[in-house]
């Protein structure tokens, strides 16, 4: 049969190859064979890991690695450290430009501060900001008008739940219900099915990270071991943090 002849030919070729390799390696010290096998395996695994850990082209990653090693050179490192020190000074000046005294509370006081002292500090720190927040001229940081009625409502609600802990819904069932209702409101905005669920986060960055985590877990369930994110270069910085 043709298949039988093909199998015999293949077996013969494999046997010839095995004999050729054995004859060539017969003169090699067994210790070097072991070291070569282990070393080759380690190199192979490193290359595979380098290839899979990022969607960046291999040449680009190798260039980045070479540059990182170049930065370690004493002369180059000294130049970089000097530039970073200057940038750090500029950042500190920009951050603390409205804090004229530059006095920081870095230790717990021996005696508790009075209520008036705490409120005085809070008012002082509040005066550092120079943006016209109340006029609605701050983009990407404040998402609602600062009306006296709204602040009064927030103050009253916060006074009732300041000591609540959502991690213990059995102790604070009211907080759990508000969380569930808020999540369902958002789900309904997206016409989500009844069995859908969600989670409250501390802000946009954490929301993106949690969403990517959910997609990653879903991909793993579908057998996708190396999922990728396709987004514009102008996308939120949180997508880079996910990597």
N, C-alpha and C positions, 0 to 999 in steps of 0.2 A: 504493500500500500504506500501511497505517496506520503501520508502522514507519518507512517512508521519510519520511512527512509529519512524524512526531515528531522525526526526526533533523534535518530541515530547520528545524523550528520552534526546536529547541534551538540549532542553529547560528546562526539569526537572532538569538536572544536573547543568545547569547554575543557576537556581533558588535556588537549594539547596546550591550551593557555595555562592551565594549572601547572603542568610539567615545566613549561618554559619559565614561569615565575619562580617555581621552586628551585630550579637549577640556577637561576640568576641570584637568588637570595641565599643559596646554600653557603656561600663564602662570607656572608655577613654575620657579625656577632649577634647572637640572640638578644643581648641587652639593647643593642641599637635598634633592633626590630621593635622591641617593646616600647622604647622611648619614642621612636618615630610614629608608632601607631597611636600612642597616647597624645603626643604633640599634635599630630595631624587631626585627631578627633577634636581636641580643644580648639584649634584654629578654625576648624569647620563650624563648630558650634558658635564661636564668636562671630564669624562672618554671617551666619544665619540670623543670629540675634541682632546684629547691626543692620541687616537688611530689612528685618521685619518690624523693628521698633519704631520706625518712622516712615511716612509716605514720601519723604523728600528723596530726590534722586541720589543714588549712591555716590556719584562724583561730588555732589554738593555737600554731602555729609562728610566725605573724606577731606574736602577742602576745609570744612569747619573744624574738623579734628586737627588738621595740620596747623590751622591758624591758632587753635587753642594751645598747641605745643609751642608755637612761635612766641606767644605771649608770655611764656614762662622764662624766656631768656632774660637775664638780669637787666640788661640795658633797656629792653622793651618794657619789662615789668615796671621799672623805675619811671619811665615816661608815662605809662598808663596810670600808675598810682598818683603821679603829680596832677594829671588831668582830672582824675576822679576826685582828688582832694579839693580842687578848685570848684568842680561841679557841686560837690557836697556843701561847700561853703555858700554857694549861691542859692541852693535849695533851702538851707537853714535860714538864710536871710529872708528869702521870700515867704517862708512859713511863719516866721516870728516877727515880721516887719511891723505888725500892729501891737506887739508885746514889748513895750519900751523898757520895762524893768527887768525882764528875762529872769524872774525869780520863780522857781518851780517847787511845788510841794512834792517831795520825793520820799517822805517817810510819814508813817502814821503819827499824828500828834499824841503827846502824852495825855492830854486832856481833851475831851470832846469839844468840838466847836459849838458855839451857840447858834440858834436858828438864825439870828440876824447876821452872824458872820458868814454862814453858808449862803444865805440869800445875797449878801453883799458881794461875795466872790462870784456867784452865778451871774449877777448883773454886770460885774466888771468884765467877765469873760465874754458875755453876750455883746458888749460894746466893741470887741475886737473886730467883728465883721463889718465890712463897709459896703456890702452889696445891698441894693434896694429890693430886698426880698418881699416886702409888703406890697411893692408895686408890680410884682409878677415879672420881674426882669431877670430871673435866674432860671436858666434852662438846664434840664438834666439832673437837677438836685432837689428841687421843691416841686411837688406835684399837686398842690392845692392852694387855694387862697388862705391867708392867715386872718380869718375874721374873728372878732371877739367871741361871737356866739359859738363858733366851732371849737375854739380853745377852751371855752367854758364847758362845753359838752365833753371834750376829751379829758379835761381835768376831773370831772365828776365820775366818768366811767373808770378812769385809771385808779381813782381812789378806792373803787370797789374791788378791783382785780390786781392791785399792785403786788400782792403777796401770793397770787395764784401761780400754779406750776402745771402747764399743759401736759407734762410727762406723767402726771398722776390724775387721770380723768375720773377715777373713782372718788377722789377727794374734791376735785373741782369740776363737776359735771357741766356747770354753766359755761366754763371756758371751752370745754370739748364741743359743746353744742354750737357755740359761736364759730369755732374753727370749721366744723362740718358744714354749717350753713354758708360760710364764706366760700369754701371750696366748691360747693354745689352751685352757687351763683355764677362763679367763673366757668364751671363746666357747662352750664346751660347757655352761656354766651357763645360757646363753641359747639352747641348742639351735640354734646357728648351723650353716649348711651347711658341708661340708668345704672349699669354695673361699673361705670368708670369711677375713678377715684383720683385724689390729688394730695398735695402736701403744702403746708405753709412754709415759706422760707424767709430769710432776713433781707432779701433784696434781689435785684436783677441778676447779679453775678451768681449767687447760689442757685437761683432758679434755673439758669442755663446749665450749670454744672449738674444739677439733679436731673434735668431733662436728658442730658447726654448720658448720664448713668443709666437711666431707664432704657434708652435706646441701645446702649451697650449690652445690658443684660438681656434685652429682647433679641439682639443679634446672636448672642451666645446660645440662647435657647434654640435658635434656628440653625445652629451649626456654623455661624460666621465667626471665625476665630480672630480675624483682623479687620474689624469694621473701620470705616473711614468717614470723615466729616467733609462734606462739600459745601463751602461757604465763600463769600467774597472776602477780599483782603480788608475791606472796610467793616467787616462784621465786629460784633462786640468782643472786647479783649478776653472775655471769659472763655471763649472757644479755644484760645491759645492755652489758657490755664488748664483746660480739660486734658490736654496732651501731657 
